[in-house]
């Protein structure tokens, strides 16, 4: 071969690693939520006290603030709406949006 590398040298050069191999990040691990799936007496008392004071009440907000799962949050919203503690704004199949019942709440306190 005229002035070039031998076959062995070419193979060695082709198979040699060029620099360090890229290290892939492991990604950020999401911390798992430990939300309650059943309502106990403490949770019920906290819900009845706090949720009717929220300005905006949705499944995700109740779930996040009360540390309960989504299906329990929907049940809580349904329960409070039946009692009249909260009033509906939007009631679609995808999203339930409620707000505090201001007028009815003050009337109920005056009667007592």
Biopython code that builds the backbone (N, CA, C, O; Angstrom):
import numpy as np
from Bio.PDB.StructureBuilder import StructureBuilder

atoms = [
    (1, "UNK", "N", (0.830, -1.199, 0.000)),
    (1, "UNK", "CA", (0.000, 0.000, 0.000)),
    (1, "UNK", "C", (0.871, 1.257, 0.000)),
    (1, "UNK", "O", (1.828, 1.367, 0.766)),
    (2, "UNK", "N", (0.527, 2.176, -0.852)),
    (2, "UNK", "CA", (1.359, 3.361, -1.049)),
    (2, "UNK", "C", (1.054, 4.434, -0.018)),
    (2, "UNK", "O", (0.017, 5.090, -0.113)),
    (3, "UNK", "N", (1.931, 4.634, 0.970)),
    (3, "UNK", "CA", (1.889, 5.725, 1.926)),
    (3, "UNK", "C", (0.697, 5.773, 2.857)),
    (3, "UNK", "O", (0.581, 6.725, 3.628)),
    (4, "UNK", "N", (-0.197, 4.795, 2.826)),
    (4, "UNK", "CA", (-1.367, 4.798, 3.691)),
    (4, "UNK", "C", (-1.168, 3.942, 4.926)),
    (4, "UNK", "O", (-0.071, 3.442, 5.177)),
    (5, "UNK", "N", (-2.237, 3.776, 5.697)),
    (5, "UNK", "CA", (-2.159, 2.931, 6.878)),
    (5, "UNK", "C", (-2.438, 1.493, 6.473)),
    (5, "UNK", "O", (-3.076, 1.225, 5.454)),
    (6, "UNK", "N", (-1.947, 0.577, 7.292)),
    (6, "UNK", "CA", (-2.235, -0.826, 7.051)),
    (6, "UNK", "C", (-3.677, -1.121, 7.456)),
    (6, "UNK", "O", (-4.303, -0.321, 8.151)),
    (7, "UNK", "N", (-4.201, -2.259, 7.025)),
    (7, "UNK", "CA", (-5.575, -2.631, 7.362)),
    (7, "UNK", "C", (-5.769, -2.711, 8.862)),
    (7, "UNK", "O", (-6.804, -2.285, 9.373)),
    (8, "UNK", "N", (-4.783, -3.254, 9.584)),
    (8, "UNK", "CA", (-4.876, -3.369, 11.044)),
    (8, "UNK", "C", (-4.977, -1.992, 11.705)),
    (8, "UNK", "O", (-5.743, -1.800, 12.650)),
    (9, "UNK", "N", (-4.203, -1.047, 11.200)),
    (9, "UNK", "CA", (-4.200, 0.308, 11.771)),
    (9, "UNK", "C", (-5.541, 1.004, 11.520)),
    (9, "UNK", "O", (-6.055, 1.720, 12.379)),
    (10, "UNK", "N", (-6.102, 0.775, 10.309)),
    (10, "UNK", "CA", (-7.398, 1.378, 9.991)),
    (10, "UNK", "C", (-8.500, 0.809, 10.883)),
    (10, "UNK", "O", (-9.344, 1.559, 11.375)),
    (11, "UNK", "N", (-8.503, -0.516, 11.098)),
    (11, "UNK", "CA", (-9.509, -1.156, 11.962)),
    (11, "UNK", "C", (-9.397, -0.650, 13.395)),
    (11, "UNK", "O", (-10.399, -0.394, 14.064)),
    (12, "UNK", "N", (-8.158, -0.513, 13.846)),
    (12, "UNK", "CA", (-7.924, -0.030, 15.210)),
    (12, "UNK", "C", (-8.456, 1.395, 15.364)),
    (12, "UNK", "O", (-9.080, 1.716, 16.375)),
    (13, "UNK", "N", (-8.216, 2.241, 14.379)),
    (13, "UNK", "CA", (-8.668, 3.630, 14.423)),
    (13, "UNK", "C", (-10.195, 3.706, 14.366)),
    (13, "UNK", "O", (-10.792, 4.553, 15.030)),
    (14, "UNK", "N", (-10.830, 2.837, 13.587)),
    (14, "UNK", "CA", (-12.289, 2.861, 13.441)),
    (14, "UNK", "C", (-12.992, 2.385, 14.705)),
    (14, "UNK", "O", (-14.056, 2.893, 15.058)),
    (15, "UNK", "N", (-12.393, 1.404, 15.389)),
    (15, "UNK", "CA", (-13.038, 0.858, 16.576)),
    (15, "UNK", "C", (-12.689, 1.608, 17.854)),
    (15, "UNK", "O", (-13.335, 1.403, 18.882)),
    (16, "UNK", "N", (-11.680, 2.474, 17.810)),
    (16, "UNK", "CA", (-11.288, 3.214, 19.015)),
    (16, "UNK", "C", (-12.384, 4.212, 19.377)),
    (16, "UNK", "O", (-12.976, 4.833, 18.495)),
    (17, "UNK", "N", (-12.657, 4.367, 20.675)),
    (17, "UNK", "CA", (-13.698, 5.294, 21.133)),
    (17, "UNK", "C", (-13.153, 6.710, 21.115)),
    (17, "UNK", "O", (-12.025, 6.984, 21.527)),
    (18, "UNK", "N", (-13.994, 7.587, 20.626)),
    (18, "UNK", "CA", (-13.594, 8.993, 20.560)),
    (18, "UNK", "C", (-14.186, 9.722, 21.762)),
    (18, "UNK", "O", (-15.379, 10.022, 21.765)),
    (19, "UNK", "N", (-13.406, 10.004, 22.751)),
    (19, "UNK", "CA", (-13.872, 10.713, 23.937)),
    (19, "UNK", "C", (-14.691, 9.816, 24.853)),
    (19, "UNK", "O", (-14.787, 8.608, 24.635)),
    (20, "UNK", "N", (-15.278, 10.420, 25.877)),
    (20, "UNK", "CA", (-16.076, 9.658, 26.845)),
    (20, "UNK", "C", (-17.496, 9.484, 26.338)),
    (20, "UNK", "O", (-18.006, 10.318, 25.590)),
    (21, "UNK", "N", (-18.125, 8.406, 26.748)),
    (21, "UNK", "CA", (-19.502, 8.136, 26.374)),
    (21, "UNK", "C", (-20.425, 9.086, 27.145)),
    (21, "UNK", "O", (-20.188, 9.370, 28.319)),
    (22, "UNK", "N", (-21.468, 9.569, 26.485)),
    (22, "UNK", "CA", (-22.399, 10.510, 27.124)),
    (22, "UNK", "C", (-23.171, 9.806, 28.227)),
    (22, "UNK", "O", (-23.697, 8.708, 28.044)),
    (23, "UNK", "N", (-23.224, 10.457, 29.359)),
    (23, "UNK", "CA", (-23.990, 9.911, 30.487)),
    (23, "UNK", "C", (-25.371, 10.556, 30.483)),
    (23, "UNK", "O", (-25.497, 11.780, 30.509)),
    (24, "UNK", "N", (-26.399, 9.723, 30.450)),
    (24, "UNK", "CA", (-27.767, 10.216, 30.445)),
    (24, "UNK", "C", (-28.218, 10.429, 31.877)),
    (24, "UNK", "O", (-27.914, 9.635, 32.767)),
    (25, "UNK", "N", (-28.954, 11.520, 32.084)),
    (25, "UNK", "CA", (-29.457, 11.781, 33.432)),
    (25, "UNK", "C", (-30.559, 10.780, 33.753)),
    (25, "UNK", "O", (-31.255, 10.295, 32.861)),
    (26, "UNK", "N", (-30.701, 10.487, 35.011)),
    (26, "UNK", "CA", (-31.712, 9.514, 35.449)),
    (26, "UNK", "C", (-33.114, 10.120, 35.429)),
    (26, "UNK", "O", (-34.101, 9.398, 35.569)),
    (27, "UNK", "N", (-33.209, 11.411, 35.261)),
    (27, "UNK", "CA", (-34.511, 12.080, 35.276)),
    (27, "UNK", "C", (-34.920, 12.376, 36.709)),
    (27, "UNK", "O", (-34.422, 11.763, 37.653)),
    (28, "UNK", "N", (-35.820, 13.310, 36.854)),
    (28, "UNK", "CA", (-36.277, 13.670, 38.202)),
    (28, "UNK", "C", (-37.390, 12.724, 38.628)),
    (28, "UNK", "O", (-38.368, 12.537, 37.905)),
    (29, "UNK", "N", (-37.239, 12.141, 39.784)),
    (29, "UNK", "CA", (-38.262, 11.222, 40.298)),
    (29, "UNK", "C", (-39.353, 12.042, 40.986)),
    (29, "UNK", "O", (-39.066, 12.863, 41.858)),
    (30, "UNK", "N", (-40.607, 11.811, 40.586)),
    (30, "UNK", "CA", (-41.723, 12.497, 41.238)),
    (30, "UNK", "C", (-41.972, 11.864, 42.589)),
    (30, "UNK", "O", (-42.029, 10.640, 42.710)),
    (31, "UNK", "N", (-42.120, 12.695, 43.604)),
    (31, "UNK", "CA", (-42.446, 12.154, 44.920)),
    (31, "UNK", "C", (-43.918, 11.732, 44.916)),
    (31, "UNK", "O", (-44.793, 12.487, 44.492)),
    (32, "UNK", "N", (-44.165, 10.535, 45.388)),
    (32, "UNK", "CA", (-45.516, 9.985, 45.357)),
    (32, "UNK", "C", (-46.385, 10.643, 46.414)),
    (32, "UNK", "O", (-45.942, 10.880, 47.538)),
    (33, "UNK", "N", (-47.615, 10.935, 46.047)),
    (33, "UNK", "CA", (-48.558, 11.527, 46.999)),
    (33, "UNK", "C", (-49.127, 10.428, 47.877)),
    (33, "UNK", "O", (-49.443, 9.336, 47.405)),
    (34, "UNK", "N", (-49.248, 10.729, 49.137)),
    (34, "UNK", "CA", (-49.818, 9.757, 50.073)),
    (34, "UNK", "C", (-51.171, 10.292, 50.534)),
    (34, "UNK", "O", (-51.353, 10.642, 51.700)),
    (35, "UNK", "N", (-52.120, 10.349, 49.594)),
    (35, "UNK", "CA", (-53.433, 10.911, 49.890)),
    (35, "UNK", "C", (-54.361, 9.850, 50.478)),
    (35, "UNK", "O", (-54.273, 8.669, 50.144)),
    (36, "UNK", "N", (-55.247, 10.298, 51.353)),
    (36, "UNK", "CA", (-56.192, 9.393, 52.005)),
    (36, "UNK", "C", (-57.243, 8.925, 51.007)),
    (36, "UNK", "O", (-57.675, 9.690, 50.144)),
    (37, "UNK", "N", (-57.654, 7.663, 51.128)),
    (37, "UNK", "CA", (-58.693, 7.128, 50.258)),
    (37, "UNK", "C", (-60.011, 6.944, 51.006)),
    (37, "UNK", "O", (-61.051, 6.728, 50.384)),
    (38, "UNK", "N", (-59.975, 7.028, 52.324)),
    (38, "UNK", "CA", (-61.180, 6.933, 53.141)),
    (38, "UNK", "C", (-61.265, 8.173, 54.025)),
    (38, "UNK", "O", (-60.245, 8.732, 54.426)),
    (39, "UNK", "N", (-62.498, 8.596, 54.326)),
    (39, "UNK", "CA", (-62.665, 9.783, 55.157)),
    (39, "UNK", "C", (-62.894, 9.373, 56.604)),
    (39, "UNK", "O", (-63.840, 8.648, 56.912)),
    (40, "UNK", "N", (-62.020, 9.844, 57.490)),
    (40, "UNK", "CA", (-62.194, 9.579, 58.921)),
    (40, "UNK", "C", (-62.801, 10.828, 59.570)),
    (40, "UNK", "O", (-63.063, 11.824, 58.895)),
    (41, "UNK", "N", (-63.021, 10.760, 60.884)),
    (41, "UNK", "CA", (-63.693, 11.865, 61.605)),
    (41, "UNK", "C", (-62.902, 13.172, 61.514)),
    (41, "UNK", "O", (-63.482, 14.243, 61.338)),
    (42, "UNK", "N", (-61.565, 13.076, 61.636)),
    (42, "UNK", "CA", (-60.733, 14.285, 61.595)),
    (42, "UNK", "C", (-60.819, 14.962, 60.229)),
    (42, "UNK", "O", (-60.961, 16.181, 60.129)),
    (43, "UNK", "N", (-60.729, 14.143, 59.181)),
    (43, "UNK", "CA", (-60.791, 14.684, 57.823)),
    (43, "UNK", "C", (-62.149, 15.325, 57.567)),
    (43, "UNK", "O", (-62.230, 16.400, 56.973)),
    (44, "UNK", "N", (-63.219, 14.665, 58.017)),
    (44, "UNK", "CA", (-64.558, 15.199, 57.797)),
    (44, "UNK", "C", (-64.741, 16.536, 58.508)),
    (44, "UNK", "O", (-65.331, 17.461, 57.949)),
    (45, "UNK", "N", (-64.239, 16.642, 59.736)),
    (45, "UNK", "CA", (-64.350, 17.897, 60.480)),
    (45, "UNK", "C", (-63.562, 19.006, 59.778)),
    (45, "UNK", "O", (-64.026, 20.142, 59.675)),
    (46, "UNK", "N", (-62.377, 18.663, 59.305)),
    (46, "UNK", "CA", (-61.531, 19.636, 58.608)),
    (46, "UNK", "C", (-62.190, 20.093, 57.309)),
    (46, "UNK", "O", (-62.163, 21.277, 56.974)),
    (47, "UNK", "N", (-62.784, 19.140, 56.576)),
    (47, "UNK", "CA", (-63.457, 19.443, 55.312)),
    (47, "UNK", "C", (-64.639, 20.373, 55.547)),
    (47, "UNK", "O", (-64.782, 21.381, 54.855)),
    (48, "UNK", "N", (-65.490, 20.041, 56.522)),
    (48, "UNK", "CA", (-66.679, 20.857, 56.795)),
    (48, "UNK", "C", (-66.310, 22.265, 57.250)),
    (48, "UNK", "O", (-67.067, 23.210, 57.026)),
    (49, "UNK", "N", (-65.144, 22.408, 57.889)),
    (49, "UNK", "CA", (-64.714, 23.710, 58.390)),
    (49, "UNK", "C", (-64.046, 24.544, 57.295)),
    (49, "UNK", "O", (-64.333, 25.733, 57.157)),
    (50, "UNK", "N", (-63.141, 23.912, 56.504)),
    (50, "UNK", "CA", (-62.292, 24.675, 55.587)),
    (50, "UNK", "C", (-62.848, 24.833, 54.181)),
    (50, "UNK", "O", (-62.806, 25.931, 53.626)),
    (51, "UNK", "N", (-63.370, 23.758, 53.590)),
    (51, "UNK", "CA", (-63.733, 23.794, 52.167)),
    (51, "UNK", "C", (-64.794, 24.854, 51.855)),
    (51, "UNK", "O", (-64.654, 25.539, 50.842)),
    (52, "UNK", "N", (-65.851, 25.032, 52.666)),
    (52, "UNK", "CA", (-66.838, 26.075, 52.329)),
    (52, "UNK", "C", (-66.270, 27.494, 52.338)),
    (52, "UNK", "O", (-66.935, 28.416, 51.865)),
    (53, "UNK", "N", (-65.059, 27.692, 52.864)),
    (53, "UNK", "CA", (-64.456, 29.030, 52.872)),
    (53, "UNK", "C", (-63.598, 29.285, 51.639)),
    (53, "UNK", "O", (-63.185, 30.421, 51.404)),
    (54, "UNK", "N", (-63.314, 28.225, 50.828)),
    (54, "UNK", "CA", (-62.505, 28.413, 49.618)),
    (54, "UNK", "C", (-63.294, 29.243, 48.620)),
    (54, "UNK", "O", (-64.502, 29.060, 48.471)),
    (55, "UNK", "N", (-62.607, 30.162, 47.932)),
    (55, "UNK", "CA", (-63.275, 30.976, 46.925)),
    (55, "UNK", "C", (-63.573, 30.149, 45.675)),
    (55, "UNK", "O", (-64.635, 30.288, 45.069)),
    (56, "UNK", "N", (-62.615, 29.274, 45.289)),
    (56, "UNK", "CA", (-62.776, 28.398, 44.138)),
    (56, "UNK", "C", (-62.652, 26.960, 44.628)),
    (56, "UNK", "O", (-61.668, 26.604, 45.275)),
    (57, "UNK", "N", (-63.640, 26.142, 44.324)),
    (57, "UNK", "CA", (-63.652, 24.757, 44.799)),
    (57, "UNK", "C", (-63.739, 23.827, 43.592)),
    (57, "UNK", "O", (-64.750, 23.798, 42.890)),
    (58, "UNK", "N", (-62.667, 23.069, 43.358)),
    (58, "UNK", "CA", (-62.654, 22.053, 42.306)),
    (58, "UNK", "C", (-62.140, 20.758, 42.915)),
    (58, "UNK", "O", (-61.651, 20.742, 44.045)),
    (59, "UNK", "N", (-62.253, 19.674, 42.160)),
    (59, "UNK", "CA", (-61.779, 18.379, 42.630)),
    (59, "UNK", "C", (-60.292, 18.428, 42.947)),
    (59, "UNK", "O", (-59.852, 17.926, 43.981)),
    (60, "UNK", "N", (-59.524, 19.033, 42.053)),
    (60, "UNK", "CA", (-58.073, 19.066, 42.254)),
    (60, "UNK", "C", (-57.674, 19.920, 43.453)),
    (60, "UNK", "O", (-56.726, 19.581, 44.161)),
    (61, "UNK", "N", (-58.378, 21.016, 43.688)),
    (61, "UNK", "CA", (-58.055, 21.885, 44.827)),
    (61, "UNK", "C", (-58.373, 21.176, 46.142)),
    (61, "UNK", "O", (-57.571, 21.210, 47.075)),
    (62, "UNK", "N", (-59.537, 20.538, 46.218)),
    (62, "UNK", "CA", (-59.910, 19.806, 47.438)),
    (62, "UNK", "C", (-58.935, 18.657, 47.677)),
    (62, "UNK", "O", (-58.505, 18.426, 48.807)),
    (63, "UNK", "N", (-58.588, 17.941, 46.614)),
    (63, "UNK", "CA", (-57.661, 16.819, 46.717)),
    (63, "UNK", "C", (-56.303, 17.277, 47.227)),
    (63, "UNK", "O", (-55.710, 16.631, 48.091)),
    (64, "UNK", "N", (-55.812, 18.387, 46.695)),
    (64, "UNK", "CA", (-54.487, 18.891, 47.047)),
    (64, "UNK", "C", (-54.451, 19.426, 48.479)),
    (64, "UNK", "O", (-53.548, 19.087, 49.244)),
    (65, "UNK", "N", (-55.408, 20.243, 48.837)),
    (65, "UNK", "CA", (-55.369, 20.900, 50.151)),
    (65, "UNK", "C", (-55.792, 19.985, 51.297)),
    (65, "UNK", "O", (-55.281, 20.117, 52.409)),
    (66, "UNK", "N", (-56.715, 19.062, 51.045)),
    (66, "UNK", "CA", (-57.209, 18.180, 52.102)),
    (66, "UNK", "C", (-56.466, 16.837, 52.138)),
    (66, "UNK", "O", (-56.738, 15.998, 52.997)),
    (67, "UNK", "N", (-55.532, 16.639, 51.207)),
    (67, "UNK", "CA", (-54.737, 15.397, 51.130)),
    (67, "UNK", "C", (-55.629, 14.160, 51.008)),
    (67, "UNK", "O", (-55.423, 13.161, 51.696)),
    (68, "UNK", "N", (-56.628, 14.246, 50.116)),
    (68, "UNK", "CA", (-57.491, 13.099, 49.822)),
    (68, "UNK", "C", (-57.374, 12.815, 48.326)),
    (68, "UNK", "O", (-56.974, 13.688, 47.556)),
    (69, "UNK", "N", (-57.726, 11.584, 47.908)),
    (69, "UNK", "CA", (-57.618, 11.288, 46.476)),
    (69, "UNK", "C", (-58.794, 11.904, 45.707)),
    (69, "UNK", "O", (-59.740, 12.411, 46.309)),
    (70, "UNK", "N", (-58.723, 11.855, 44.379)),
    (70, "UNK", "CA", (-59.684, 12.564, 43.532)),
    (70, "UNK", "C", (-61.119, 12.104, 43.686)),
    (70, "UNK", "O", (-62.036, 12.925, 43.712)),
    (71, "UNK", "N", (-61.326, 10.776, 43.789)),
    (71, "UNK", "CA", (-62.699, 10.283, 43.901)),
    (71, "UNK", "C", (-63.326, 10.703, 45.228)),
    (71, "UNK", "O", (-64.520, 10.996, 45.290)),
    (72, "UNK", "N", (-62.519, 10.731, 46.287)),
    (72, "UNK", "CA", (-63.029, 11.182, 47.586)),
    (72, "UNK", "C", (-63.305, 12.685, 47.548)),
    (72, "UNK", "O", (-64.260, 13.157, 48.166)),
    (73, "UNK", "N", (-62.481, 13.431, 46.831)),
    (73, "UNK", "CA", (-62.704, 14.875, 46.696)),
    (73, "UNK", "C", (-64.026, 15.152, 45.980)),
    (73, "UNK", "O", (-64.751, 16.075, 46.350)),
    (74, "UNK", "N", (-64.341, 14.350, 44.951)),
    (74, "UNK", "CA", (-65.620, 14.520, 44.252)),
    (74, "UNK", "C", (-66.793, 14.218, 45.169)),
    (74, "UNK", "O", (-67.807, 14.914, 45.134)),
    (75, "UNK", "N", (-66.658, 13.180, 45.989)),
    (75, "UNK", "CA", (-67.719, 12.844, 46.954)),
    (75, "UNK", "C", (-67.907, 13.968, 47.972)),
    (75, "UNK", "O", (-69.036, 14.296, 48.336)),
    (76, "UNK", "N", (-66.802, 14.555, 48.431)),
    (76, "UNK", "CA", (-66.854, 15.658, 49.406)),
    (76, "UNK", "C", (-67.599, 16.841, 48.795)),
    (76, "UNK", "O", (-68.459, 17.440, 49.441)),
    (77, "UNK", "N", (-67.267, 17.178, 47.547)),
    (77, "UNK", "CA", (-67.915, 18.304, 46.864)),
    (77, "UNK", "C", (-69.410, 18.043, 46.713)),
    (77, "UNK", "O", (-70.230, 18.932, 46.941)),
    (78, "UNK", "N", (-69.756, 16.823, 46.330)),
    (78, "UNK", "CA", (-71.175, 16.455, 46.173)),
    (78, "UNK", "C", (-71.909, 16.578, 47.506)),
    (78, "UNK", "O", (-73.036, 17.070, 47.551)),
    (79, "UNK", "N", (-71.272, 16.131, 48.592)),
    (79, "UNK", "CA", (-71.872, 16.174, 49.927)),
    (79, "UNK", "C", (-72.119, 17.626, 50.360)),
    (79, "UNK", "O", (-73.200, 17.958, 50.845)),
    (80, "UNK", "N", (-71.106, 18.488, 50.180)),
    (80, "UNK", "CA", (-71.238, 19.889, 50.587)),
    (80, "UNK", "C", (-72.260, 20.637, 49.730)),
    (80, "UNK", "O", (-72.949, 21.531, 50.221)),
    (81, "UNK", "N", (-72.358, 20.271, 48.450)),
    (81, "UNK", "CA", (-73.338, 20.918, 47.577)),
    (81, "UNK", "C", (-74.756, 20.523, 47.984)),
    (81, "UNK", "O", (-75.669, 21.348, 47.941)),
    (82, "UNK", "N", (-74.938, 19.269, 48.376)),
    (82, "UNK", "CA", (-76.261, 18.804, 48.808)),
    (82, "UNK", "C", (-76.688, 19.513, 50.089)),
    (82, "UNK", "O", (-77.870, 19.798, 50.284)),
    (83, "UNK", "N", (-75.725, 19.796, 50.959)),
    (83, "UNK", "CA", (-76.022, 20.508, 52.206)),
    (83, "UNK", "C", (-76.251, 21.995, 51.976)),
    (83, "UNK", "O", (-76.835, 22.671, 52.823)),
    (84, "UNK", "N", (-75.795, 22.510, 50.835)),
    (84, "UNK", "CA", (-75.940, 23.938, 50.545)),
    (84, "UNK", "C", (-74.775, 24.769, 51.045)),
    (84, "UNK", "O", (-74.857, 25.997, 51.057)),
    (85, "UNK", "N", (-73.697, 24.130, 51.457)),
    (85, "UNK", "CA", (-72.526, 24.869, 51.934)),
    (85, "UNK", "C", (-71.771, 25.536, 50.795)),
    (85, "UNK", "O", (-71.130, 26.569, 50.985)),
    (86, "UNK", "N", (-71.850, 24.941, 49.611)),
    (86, "UNK", "CA", (-71.192, 25.503, 48.433)),
    (86, "UNK", "C", (-72.202, 25.532, 47.291)),
    (86, "UNK", "O", (-73.172, 24.774, 47.288)),
    (87, "UNK", "N", (-71.961, 26.425, 46.309)),
    (87, "UNK", "CA", (-72.901, 26.492, 45.187)),
    (87, "UNK", "C", (-72.159, 26.289, 43.864)),
    (87, "UNK", "O", (-71.023, 26.741, 43.714)),
    (88, "UNK", "N", (-72.800, 25.608, 42.900)),
    (88, "UNK", "CA", (-72.124, 25.293, 41.629)),
    (88, "UNK", "C", (-72.017, 26.509, 40.716)),
    (88, "UNK", "O", (-72.897, 27.370, 40.688)),
    (89, "UNK", "N", (-70.918, 26.556, 39.972)),
    (89, "UNK", "CA", (-70.737, 27.571, 38.936)),
    (89, "UNK", "C", (-70.795, 26.872, 37.582)),
    (89, "UNK", "O", (-71.625, 27.207, 36.736)),
    (90, "UNK", "N", (-69.896, 25.886, 37.382)),
    (90, "UNK", "CA", (-69.863, 25.093, 36.157)),
    (90, "UNK", "C", (-69.999, 23.636, 36.558)),
    (90, "UNK", "O", (-69.303, 23.163, 37.456)),
    (91, "UNK", "N", (-70.907, 22.916, 35.883)),
    (91, "UNK", "CA", (-71.108, 21.508, 36.216)),
    (91, "UNK", "C", (-71.089, 20.709, 34.930)),
    (91, "UNK", "O", (-72.135, 20.300, 34.425)),
    (92, "UNK", "N", (-69.863, 20.482, 34.389)),
    (92, "UNK", "CA", (-69.744, 19.673, 33.175)),
    (92, "UNK", "C", (-69.214, 18.302, 33.565)),
    (92, "UNK", "O", (-68.855, 18.075, 34.721)),
    (93, "UNK", "N", (-69.165, 17.398, 32.611)),
    (93, "UNK", "CA", (-68.682, 16.048, 32.915)),
    (93, "UNK", "C", (-67.177, 16.046, 33.196)),
    (93, "UNK", "O", (-66.682, 15.189, 33.928)),
    (94, "UNK", "N", (-66.460, 16.997, 32.621)),
    (94, "UNK", "CA", (-65.014, 17.044, 32.837)),
    (94, "UNK", "C", (-64.632, 17.769, 34.126)),
    (94, "UNK", "O", (-63.745, 17.315, 34.849)),
    (95, "UNK", "N", (-65.278, 18.869, 34.414)),
    (95, "UNK", "CA", (-64.838, 19.713, 35.520)),
    (95, "UNK", "C", (-66.028, 20.204, 36.340)),
    (95, "UNK", "O", (-67.010, 20.708, 35.795)),
    (96, "UNK", "N", (-65.923, 20.048, 37.660)),
    (96, "UNK", "CA", (-66.925, 20.593, 38.573)),
    (96, "UNK", "C", (-66.316, 21.824, 39.233)),
    (96, "UNK", "O", (-65.295, 21.720, 39.912)),
    (97, "UNK", "N", (-66.921, 22.970, 39.042)),
    (97, "UNK", "CA", (-66.412, 24.197, 39.652)),
    (97, "UNK", "C", (-67.497, 24.761, 40.556)),
    (97, "UNK", "O", (-68.621, 25.020, 40.124)),
    (98, "UNK", "N", (-67.135, 24.946, 41.820)),
    (98, "UNK", "CA", (-68.056, 25.471, 42.827)),
    (98, "UNK", "C", (-67.429, 26.678, 43.493)),
    (98, "UNK", "O", (-66.234, 26.933, 43.339)),
    (99, "UNK", "N", (-68.233, 27.418, 44.233)),
    (99, "UNK", "CA", (-67.739, 28.515, 45.038)),
    (99, "UNK", "C", (-68.470, 28.500, 46.370)),
    (99, "UNK", "O", (-69.448, 27.774, 46.550)),
    (100, "UNK", "N", (-67.989, 29.303, 47.291)),
    (100, "UNK", "CA", (-68.638, 29.328, 48.609)),
    (100, "UNK", "C", (-70.012, 29.976, 48.493)),
    (100, "UNK", "O", (-70.223, 30.873, 47.678)),
    (101, "UNK", "N", (-70.931, 29.512, 49.312)),
    (101, "UNK", "CA", (-72.285, 30.069, 49.315)),
    (101, "UNK", "C", (-72.307, 31.195, 50.340)),
    (101, "UNK", "O", (-72.424, 30.952, 51.541)),
    (102, "UNK", "N", (-72.193, 32.429, 49.856)),
    (102, "UNK", "CA", (-72.048, 33.575, 50.762)),
    (102, "UNK", "C", (-73.384, 34.007, 51.347)),
    (102, "UNK", "O", (-73.521, 34.097, 52.567)),
    (103, "UNK", "N", (-74.371, 34.277, 50.497)),
    (103, "UNK", "CA", (-75.664, 34.792, 50.953)),
    (103, "UNK", "C", (-76.385, 33.827, 51.867)),
    (103, "UNK", "O", (-76.911, 34.228, 52.905)),
    (104, "UNK", "N", (-76.417, 32.549, 51.490)),
    (104, "UNK", "CA", (-77.146, 31.549, 52.269)),
    (104, "UNK", "C", (-76.485, 31.300, 53.624)),
    (104, "UNK", "O", (-77.159, 31.016, 54.614)),
    (105, "UNK", "N", (-75.141, 31.413, 53.649)),
    (105, "UNK", "CA", (-74.397, 31.137, 54.885)),
    (105, "UNK", "C", (-74.715, 32.179, 55.960)),
    (105, "UNK", "O", (-74.917, 31.830, 57.123)),
    (106, "UNK", "N", (-74.759, 33.457, 55.572)),
    (106, "UNK", "CA", (-75.022, 34.510, 56.550)),
    (106, "UNK", "C", (-76.482, 34.462, 57.033)),
    (106, "UNK", "O", (-76.749, 34.763, 58.196)),
    (107, "UNK", "N", (-77.422, 34.091, 56.166)),
    (107, "UNK", "CA", (-78.821, 33.954, 56.573)),
    (107, "UNK", "C", (-78.995, 32.829, 57.601)),
    (107, "UNK", "O", (-79.759, 32.961, 58.557)),
    (108, "UNK", "N", (-78.289, 31.748, 57.394)),
    (108, "UNK", "CA", (-78.390, 30.605, 58.308)),
    (108, "UNK", "C", (-77.849, 30.951, 59.698)),
    (108, "UNK", "O", (-78.387, 30.504, 60.710)),
    (109, "UNK", "N", (-76.777, 31.753, 59.735)),
    (109, "UNK", "CA", (-76.198, 32.135, 61.025)),
    (109, "UNK", "C", (-77.118, 33.092, 61.778)),
    (109, "UNK", "O", (-77.186, 33.036, 63.005)),
    (110, "UNK", "N", (-77.825, 33.968, 61.068)),
    (110, "UNK", "CA", (-78.700, 34.927, 61.723)),
    (110, "UNK", "C", (-79.920, 34.247, 62.353)),
    (110, "UNK", "O", (-80.429, 34.708, 63.375)),
    (111, "UNK", "N", (-80.390, 33.145, 61.739)),
    (111, "UNK", "CA", (-81.552, 32.442, 62.260)),
    (111, "UNK", "C", (-81.233, 31.718, 63.565)),
    (111, "UNK", "O", (-82.128, 31.505, 64.383)),
    (112, "UNK", "N", (-79.996, 31.345, 63.769)),
    (112, "UNK", "CA", (-79.603, 30.610, 64.992)),
    (112, "UNK", "C", (-79.502, 31.485, 66.178)),
    (112, "UNK", "O", (-79.184, 31.012, 67.269)),
]
sb = StructureBuilder()
sb.init_structure("model")
sb.init_model(0)
sb.init_chain("A")
sb.init_seg("    ")
for serial, (resi, resn, name, xyz) in enumerate(atoms, 1):
    if name == "N":
        sb.init_residue(resn, " ", resi, " ")
    sb.init_atom(name, np.array(xyz, "f"), 0.0, 1.0, " ", f" {name:<3s}", serial, name[0])
structure = sb.get_structure()
